[in-house]
Amino acid sequence: MSEPVFVGIDVASATLEVACSGCPGTWQVTNDEAGIAELGLRVAELRPALVVLEATGGYEFSAASTLQSQGLAVAVVNPRTARAFARAMGLLAKTDALDARLLASFARVLHQHPERDRFVKPLADDARQQLQALVQRRRQLVEMQTAEKLRRRQAQAASSASVGRVLAFLAQELAENQSAIAAHLQQHHSDLAEALATVPGVGQTSVAVLIADLPELGKIDRRKIAALVGVAPMNRDSGQMRGQRSIWGGRHDVRRTLYMATLVAVRFCSVFRTFYQHLLAKGKAKKVALVASMRKLLATLNSMAKHGSRWNPMLHDGCVPVTT
């Protein structure tokens, strides 16, 4: 049997540098429609076991989508992960050709990984891409609004009117963005959105983030999704030393949304409040108890998405319908 072929693609805004295992050099195509079409033809001829690209601000999406549409296994990896792999291999230099060859080597390692499905997964469809864009734009608007509010505190009389106009404009943009998100959820994800919103503490903003940035919700088990989001405590043990377990990595935006939803849930829902207070009574720190409550909330949402169910007030009584 022939040796499997692995392909690595270094992505830039204008070019795609391609390397394959067993090939002495690399080759390059333009990162546009014509270049990606050529890429698809040439890579398909190789019949690779896995193709790896770095996430590069969206510049990788068209190439990855084209390769996936041809039935190829494609993994889009975090640049930090690829750079850590490079350092582990002793590769400190960085060029497009070196990065492409590195990603081809990384593809070989990922292919043998027992949980390679975490890396090799379908890209978002058009509807989810639109929702992701709306959610991302909301984050940007909120950041700009926060910055302007901070400037308003120190604004001189000559500039305060300008700050006020900008804040009014941003408030209008946020309102329009919120309406667009609501319309999109109703049109494309109405059943799931309505089900998730029945959980105390989970409002429309939280639902939008969960659907946009956590497409695995309801498709993997509670332990895997907790690790994916970054609310699963990691062991720090070595020899006889037993370090303090802590959360690490994961999807920051999803975790931040889950944190805010949990703050409301532990105040207004008897299920989560009882769970949280039980941990405090056992001597757990408030932050530890809150992270555990986040994990419980995520597991609940995951189960509801998996089974298509809603929050049942007959089973989870004592909840005040307050959302964020």
C-alpha positions in Angstrom: 0.0 0.0 0.0 1.2 3.5 -0.8 2.1 6.0 1.9 -0.7 8.4 2.7 -0.3 11.9 1.4 -0.7 14.9 3.7 -1.1 18.5 2.6 -0.3 21.8 4.4 -1.4 25.2 3.1 0.0 28.4 4.4 -2.6 31.1 3.9 -2.1 34.8 3.2 -4.4 37.4 1.9 -3.1 37.2 -1.6 -1.4 33.8 -1.9 -1.7 30.1 -0.8 1.6 28.3 -0.3 1.1 24.5 -0.6 3.3 21.6 0.5 2.7 17.9 0.5 4.4 15.1 2.3 7.0 13.3 0.2 7.4 16.3 -2.1 10.7 18.2 -2.1 9.4 21.7 -2.5 6.3 23.8 -2.4 4.0 25.5 -4.9 1.9 28.6 -4.8 -1.4 29.8 -6.1 -3.2 33.1 -5.8 -5.9 33.3 -3.1 -8.7 34.2 -5.5 -11.3 32.3 -7.5 -8.9 31.2 -10.2 -6.1 30.2 -7.9 -8.5 28.3 -5.6 -9.9 26.4 -8.6 -6.4 25.4 -9.5 -5.7 24.4 -5.9 -8.7 22.2 -5.9 -7.7 20.4 -9.0 -4.1 19.8 -8.0 -4.8 18.8 -4.4 -7.6 16.4 -5.5 -5.1 14.6 -7.8 -2.9 13.9 -4.7 -5.9 12.3 -2.8 -4.5 13.4 0.6 -5.6 11.7 3.8 -5.8 15.2 5.4 -5.3 18.8 4.5 -4.4 21.4 7.2 -4.7 25.1 6.9 -4.2 27.8 9.6 -7.1 30.1 10.5 -6.1 33.4 9.1 -8.8 35.9 9.7 -11.2 34.3 7.2 -8.7 34.3 4.3 -8.7 30.5 4.5 -12.4 30.0 4.2 -12.8 29.8 0.4 -9.9 27.4 0.0 -11.1 25.2 2.8 -14.7 25.2 1.5 -13.6 24.3 -2.0 -11.5 21.4 -0.8 -14.2 20.1 1.5 -16.7 20.3 -1.3 -14.5 17.8 -3.2 -14.9 15.3 -0.4 -11.4 15.9 1.2 -10.7 15.8 4.9 -9.8 19.4 5.9 -8.7 20.8 9.3 -8.5 24.5 10.0 -6.3 24.9 13.0 -5.5 27.7 15.4 -2.2 29.4 14.5 -1.1 29.2 18.1 -1.4 25.4 18.0 0.6 25.2 14.8 3.3 27.5 16.2 3.5 25.4 19.3 4.0 22.3 17.1 6.8 24.2 15.2 8.6 25.0 18.4 8.3 21.4 19.6 9.9 20.3 16.3 12.7 22.9 16.8 11.6 25.1 13.9 12.1 28.7 14.9 12.4 30.3 11.5 9.2 31.3 9.7 8.6 31.7 6.0 5.6 30.8 3.9 7.3 27.7 2.5 8.5 26.5 5.9 5.0 27.0 7.4 3.4 25.0 4.6 5.8 22.1 5.1 5.3 22.4 8.8 1.5 22.2 8.4 1.9 19.1 6.2 3.9 17.4 9.0 1.2 18.6 11.5 -1.4 17.0 9.2 0.3 13.6 9.6 0.2 13.9 13.4 -3.4 15.0 13.5 -4.4 12.1 11.2 -3.1 9.7 13.9 -4.8 11.7 16.8 -7.5 9.6 18.5 -9.8 12.6 18.5 -9.1 13.9 15.1 -12.8 14.7 14.6 -12.3 17.7 16.9 -10.1 19.2 14.2 -11.7 17.8 11.0 -15.3 19.1 10.8 -17.6 20.7 8.2 -17.3 24.4 7.9 -20.3 26.6 8.7 -23.0 26.8 6.1 -24.2 30.1 4.6 -26.8 30.7 7.3 -24.4 30.2 10.2 -21.8 32.3 8.5 -24.3 35.2 8.3 -25.1 34.8 12.0 -21.4 34.6 12.9 -20.9 37.9 11.0 -23.8 39.6 12.9 -22.6 38.3 16.3 -19.1 39.5 15.6 -20.4 42.9 14.5 -22.3 43.2 17.7 -19.1 42.6 19.7 -17.4 45.3 17.7 -20.2 47.8 18.3 -20.2 47.0 22.1 -16.5 47.5 22.3 -16.7 50.9 20.5 -19.6 51.9 22.7 -17.6 51.0 25.8 -14.6 53.0 24.6 -16.8 56.1 23.9 -18.4 55.9 27.3 -15.0 55.9 28.9 -14.0 58.9 26.8 -17.1 60.7 27.8 -16.0 60.7 31.5 -12.9 62.7 30.6 -14.2 64.7 27.6 -13.8 68.4 27.6 -16.7 70.7 26.7 -15.4 71.1 23.2 -15.5 67.4 22.5 -18.4 66.1 24.7 -21.0 66.8 22.0 -19.0 64.7 19.5 -18.8 61.8 21.9 -22.6 62.1 22.5 -23.3 62.0 18.7 -21.1 58.9 18.3 -22.8 57.2 21.3 -26.2 57.9 19.8 -25.1 56.5 16.5 -23.7 53.3 18.1 -26.9 52.8 20.1 -28.9 52.9 16.8 -26.5 50.5 15.1 -26.8 48.1 18.1 -30.6 48.2 17.9 -30.5 47.5 14.2 -28.0 44.7 14.7 -30.1 43.2 17.5 -33.2 43.2 15.2 -31.2 41.6 12.4 -30.0 38.8 14.7 -33.6 38.2 16.0 -34.9 38.0 12.4 -32.1 35.7 11.4 -32.7 33.4 14.3 -36.4 33.3 13.6 -35.8 32.5 9.9 -33.0 29.9 10.2 -32.8 28.5 13.7 -36.2 29.2 15.2 -36.8 25.8 16.9 -33.3 25.6 18.6 -33.3 29.3 19.5 -36.7 29.2 21.1 -35.8 26.0 23.1 -32.5 27.4 24.4 -34.2 30.7 25.4 -36.5 28.8 27.8 -33.5 28.2 30.1 -33.4 30.8 32.9 -30.6 33.3 32.3 -30.3 32.6 28.6 -31.5 35.5 26.5 -31.4 36.2 22.8 -27.8 37.5 22.8 -26.7 34.3 24.6 -28.6 32.1 22.2 -27.1 33.9 19.1 -23.6 33.4 20.4 -24.2 29.7 21.2 -25.7 28.9 17.8 -23.1 31.0 15.9 -19.9 30.0 17.7 -20.8 26.6 19.1 -22.2 24.5 16.2 -21.1 21.4 18.2 -23.9 22.0 20.7 -26.1 18.9 20.9 -23.7 16.8 18.7 -21.0 15.7 21.2 -21.2 14.6 24.9 -21.1 16.9 27.9 -17.5 16.2 28.7 -16.2 17.0 25.3 -18.2 20.2 24.9 -17.1 21.4 28.3 -13.5 20.9 27.2 -14.2 22.6 23.9 -15.7 25.7 25.5 -12.9 25.7 28.2 -14.9 25.1 31.4 -13.5 21.7 32.1 -10.8 21.8 34.8 -7.4 20.4 33.7 -5.1 18.3 35.9 -1.7 19.7 36.8 -0.1 16.7 38.4 3.5 15.6 38.1 5.1 12.8 40.2 4.0 13.3 43.7 2.9 16.9 43.2 -0.8 17.5 42.8 -1.4 20.9 41.4 -4.6 23.0 41.5 -6.9 22.1 38.7 -7.9 25.1 36.5 -9.7 25.8 33.2 -7.6 26.7 30.2 -8.1 27.5 26.5 -11.5 27.0 24.8 -13.7 29.5 23.1 -13.4 32.8 24.9 -16.5 34.4 23.5 -18.7 31.4 24.3 -17.3 31.1 27.7 -17.8 34.8 28.4 -21.5 34.5 27.3 -22.0 31.4 29.4 -20.5 33.3 32.4 -23.0 36.1 32.2 -25.9 33.7 31.8 -24.8 31.7 34.8 -24.6 34.8 37.0 -28.3 35.3 36.4 -29.2 31.6 36.6 -27.6 31.2 40.1 -29.6 34.1 41.4 -33.0 33.4 39.9 -33.2 29.7 39.2 -33.6 27.3 42.1 -31.9 24.5 40.3 -28.7 26.4 39.6 -28.9 28.4 42.9 -29.1 25.2 45.0 -26.2 23.7 43.1 -24.1 26.8 43.5 -24.9 27.2 47.2 -24.2 23.5 47.8 -20.7 23.9 46.5 -20.1 27.0 48.6 -21.3 25.1 51.7 -18.7 22.4 50.9 -16.0 25.1 51.1 -15.5 25.7 47.4 -14.3 29.1 46.4 -17.0 31.3 44.7 -15.1 31.3 41.4 -14.8 27.5 41.5 -18.5 27.1 42.3 -19.5 29.5 39.5 -17.4 27.7 36.9 -19.0 24.4 38.0 -22.4 26.0 37.6 -21.3 27.2 34.1 -20.4 23.6 33.3 -23.8 22.4 34.5 -25.6 25.1 32.5 -23.7 24.1 29.4 -24.5 20.4 29.9 -28.2 21.3 30.2 -28.1 23.3 27.0 -26.2 20.5 25.2 -28.8 17.9 26.3 -31.7 20.1 25.2 -30.1 20.7 21.8 -29.4 17.0 21.4 -33.0 15.9 22.3 -34.9 18.9 20.9 -36.4 19.5 24.4 -37.2 22.7 26.3 -36.7 23.7 29.9 -39.5 22.0 31.8 -40.9 24.1 34.7 -42.6 21.0 36.1 -39.2 19.5 36.7 -37.3 22.6 37.4 -39.6 24.8 39.4 -38.8 28.0 41.4 -37.3 29.8 38.4 -38.0 33.5 37.8 -38.1 34.3 34.1 -35.3 36.8 34.1 -32.9 36.8 31.1 -29.8 38.6 29.9 
